[in-house]
Amino acid sequence: MTKIYKIQSTKNLPDCIVEINAEITKEGIEAYKVKAFKKIQEVTELPGFRKGHVPEATLREKIGELGILEEATEVAINTCVPEMILEAKIAFLGRPEISITKIALDTPVEFKVVFTVMPDIKLADYKKIAKTENKKDEPKEEPVSEKQLNETIDEIRKMYSAQNHTHAEGEEHKESEDLPLPELNDEFVKKLGDFTDVADFKAKLTENIQKEKEFKAKDKKRVALIEKITAESKFDLPKLLIESEIDKMEGQFKSDIASMGLQPDEYLKHIKKTWEDLRNEWRPDAEKRARIQIVLQKISLEEKIEADKEHVEREIKNLTEQYKGADPERVRAYVEMILVNDAVLKFLENQK
């Protein structure tokens, strides 16, 4: 198939932005005008004519040649841009911004495509850093104390009381801390799960608390390792990635507020803040997250680390069942990112 576009110039702009100026040839536009007119004809309905049966001459007079040209240009550009990006071998982020810079009958159409690209990154010697960090002695986790165990049990009793308390008619609403707590006995712990008695409950709860402490310690070490590698890597951070992270944080915030039965906007009024206030507060953390994500992605490319396909499909199935109506492409991208990140961190942990 003959190429219908010509790239006139490619410019590298600040903030990891690339601008491509191009044109679609006159012959290319003419070919798309035929397709565009047929598309318009199929959906147009005018007085006295059924949809799809408006005579060509009547329809051309109604919408005009410029209208057909505009429709043809939109379709042609949307077809050409993916080919242009492949030709330019650009790893872009987000959606490109497309604008028509010149359009007239019987001439080539000129347009501009602007998009953010992955930054050039000079990775730190991540294997060396990982080996050094991995050699450090890990602080041993202290055994679960009696105090920690009792505090956790009290929290469980409070949660159970709040979830199972029914207010009598006319009774004032009570906060969870004001509700009577269930007695800690064999009958109570059996309601909580597969526990034979209080002793069994305490033993299993102690084990779970210990595992949680060890998980947090491992996660803390992981974070420290990737933060060190990120700090010693050199690259510019596109604003698009920062805004994307802030959008994720806003979405999580709204979900958390809604899960408590509150309206996000009403909650903001209560704390006397605006969305702009929150987004500004989140910005430093969002920048940190974005930088780490770029480094993890770059290491995965350098080491050819991919997510296990079967694991990806299982997680996608679980998430789509849990969140009905979720965008399948976004779910897949999210799952692959999480699993690849985990695989990269395991790779770094194994550097000895």
N, C-alpha and C positions, 0 to 999 in steps of 0.2 A: 504494500500500500504506500502510495506517494505521500511523503511528509508534507503537511499543509501549513506548517508554521516555520518561522525563522527566528532564532534567538539573536537579537541585535546587540545586547550588552548584558553583562553580569557584574553587579557591584557588591562588594563586601562592605557593609555599614556597621557602625558601632553596635554594641549589645548583641552580638552574634546574629545579626540580621543580614539576609541576602536579598537583593532586589534584582529581578530578571525583567528586562524589557524585551518584548517580542512582538511579532506581527503574524497574522494569519493571511496567507496569500489571497489575492482576489479570486483565483480559481477555487481555492478551498472554501471560501465563503459562499460562492455560487452553488457549490455542491450541497452545502448545508442548508441553503435557502430552500432548496427543493424539499428536503426532509422537514424543515421547519414549517413550511406552508402546509404539508400534509398533516402534520401534527396539529396545527391550528384548525385546519378544516375538520378534523375528526371530532373536535370538542366544541366547535362554535355552533350556536343556535341563534337564528335571527327570525324576526316576525315573518311568517309565511313559509318558513323552511324548517324542516326537521333537523335535529342535531346531526352533523356529518353530511348533510345534503345541500349545503349552501353552494350555489354555483361559484366557480373560480373567479369569474370577473366581478361578481357582486362582493365576494369576500375580499378580493384585492383592493377594491375601491373603499371598502369599509375600514380595513386596518392599515392600508397604505404600504408601499414598498419599504419604508423605514421601519415599520412595525415588524415586517417579516425579517428584515436584516437584523434587528435587535434580538429576535428570537433565535435566529440562526447563529449569531455571534455568541450568545450564552451557551448554546449546546456545543459549539465548536471549541470554545475556550475550555469548558469543563472536560472535554475529551482530550485536548492537547496538553493541559497542565501536568497530569501524571506522567506523560511521555517526556515532557521537558525536564521534570525532576529526575527521572531515571537517566536521561541523557547527561544531565549536569552532575550526576553521582553525588547528590546532596542528601545527607541524613537530616531531615527537617523535623521540627517539633510543632505540634498543634496544627491548626488549619491555616493554609496560606490565605493572604488577603489579595483579592484580584480586583483590578480596576481597569476600565477601558479608557485609554488616553486619546484615541482618535477613531471615529467611526463615521463613514460617509458612503453613499452609494458608489459602486463601481471603483472602489479603491481598497487596498489591504486594510484590515482592522488592526490597530495597534493597542497593546495592552501591557499592564505591568503586574507582576506577581511578587509579593513581598512575604517572606516567611522567616521564622526563627530557626536556626540550625544548631545542632549539637556543637558545643564549643570544642576547640582544640584543647586537649588536656595533656599535660605533662605529669604522668603518674609518679608518685613517690615510689621508692623501692619497697613495694608492699610486702614482698616475701621476706626481705631482711627485717622490716619492722615487725612483721608477724612472728618471726623466729625469736626476736629479742623479747617481745611481749609475752610470748608463750613460755619462755624460760623462767619468767618471774614466778615466785612462789605465790600460790593462791591462798588467801587467808581462809582458814578453816571456819566453816559455819558452826557457830555455837549450837549445842542441842536446844531443843525447844524447852523453854523454862515453864515452870508451873504457872507463873504469872501470864505468860503469853497464851498458854492453853486456856486458862480461865477467862481471859479477856475475849478470846475467840468464841468460847462457849456462850458467854453472856451476849455477844453480838448475834449469835444464832438464835438464842432464846428471844431476843428483842424482835428480830425479823419474823420469827414464827408468830409471836404475839400480834405484831402489826398486821400480818397477812391473814390471820384467822380471827381477829376481833370483830365482832358485830356490834355496832352502836344500837342501843335500845332507843325506842322512840322517845324523843324529848331529851335524850342524853347529849351533853355537850361533847363536841369532837375533842378527842384526846391525842396529844402527840405521842409518838411511839415510846418515848422515854417515860411517859406517865402511865403506860399500860401495865397491868400485872403480868409478871413473867411466869411461864410454866415451870413447874418443879422439875429439876433434873433427876429423872428416875428411869427405870428400864422401860416403862410404858411410853414415856415421852420420846426416848431415842429411837424406839422401834418405828415411830411415826415419821422420823426423819430419813430413814433408809434401811439398808440391810445391816442392822446392828442387833446383836443378841442381848446386850445389856450395856450399862453405863461404862463398865470397864472396857468393853470391846469398842464402844463409841470413842472413848478417850484415846485408845491406842491407835485407831485408824485416823482420827483427827490429828493426832501428834505427827503421824507419818506424813499426812498430807501437808501440814504446815511446814515440816522439814523440807519436803520436796519443793514447795513454793519458795522457800528461802534460797534453796540451791539454784532453782531456776532464775530467780532474780539476780543472784550473784553471777551466774553465767551470762545473763543478758547484759549486766553492767560491764562485765569484762569485754564482751563483744562490742558494745557501744564505745568503750574507751579505745579499743583497737582500731575500729574503722574511723573514729574521730581523729586519731593520730595520723593515719594514712591520708585522710582528707586534708588535714591541716598542712601536710608537707607536699601535697599535690598542687600544681599551678594551673589555673584556668579561669576564664571569665564566666560569670554566672548569668545566663539570660533571665531577664525580668519575667518572661513567660513562665518559667519553671517556678519562680517564687510565687507568682499569682496562682498558679495551679495548686501548689501546696496549701496556700491560704484558703482556696476554694474547698479543698478537702477538709481542712480544719473547721471551716464554717459549716460544712455539711455534717460533720461529726457532732459539732456543738448543737446544731438544730435537732439532730436525732436524739442526743442525750437529754436535751430539755423536754422534747416531746415524750420521751419514755417516762418522764416524771409527771406527765399529765399537764404540762405547762405550755403556753404559747410563747415561742421565742421572742416575738416583738414585745409582748407584755412583760416578759422577764427582763428584757433590756430596759424598759421604762422603770422597772423596779430597782435595778442597779444603777440607773441614771447613766447609761452609755448608749452609743449608737453602733451600728454595724461597722462604720468607719473606725471608731475607737478600737473595737475588738480586732479588726483586721490589722491595724497599726501595731497593736500589742502582740499579735501573732507573728508579725513579719520577721523578727530576728530568728525565731524558732523555725519558721518556714524556710528561710534562707539556709539554715543549718541542715534541715532535712533534704532540701534540693541538692546541696553540695554533696552530701553523703550518697544520695541516689545516683548522681552522675558517676561518682567514683566506683560504686558497686557495679553499675552497668558497664563501665569501661573495663574493669577487671574481668567481668564475665565474658566480654568480647576477646580480651587478650588471652584468656585461659580456655576459651571455647566451652564455657560452662552453660549448660541448658537445664531447664526443669524437666523432670521425669514426666513423659507424656501421659502415662496412666494416672499418675498422681494429680496432674493438672485436670484431667477429665473428671476424676472423682470429686475434687474440690469445686469445680464448676457446677457439677450436678448438685452438690450439697448447698451451694450458695443460691442457685436458681430456684431450688425447692424452698429455701428459707425466705428469699426475697422475690416474691412473684412480680413479674413485670419488669425486672431489672434488665438493662440493656445487655444482651449477650456478649457483644464485643468488649464492652467495658469490664464485664465480669471476667472474661478471658484475660484481658490485659492486666487486670489487678492480680489475678491468681498467678499468672506467669511471673509477674514482677516479684511477688512475695516469695514464691518458691525459688526463683533464681537468686534473689538476695540471700535466702537461707543457705543455698548451696555454696555461694561465694564465701559466706562467713564460715561455713564448715571447712571449706578449702583453706582459708586463712588460719583457722584453729589447728589444722593438721600440719602446718609448717613447723618443723622441728629443727 
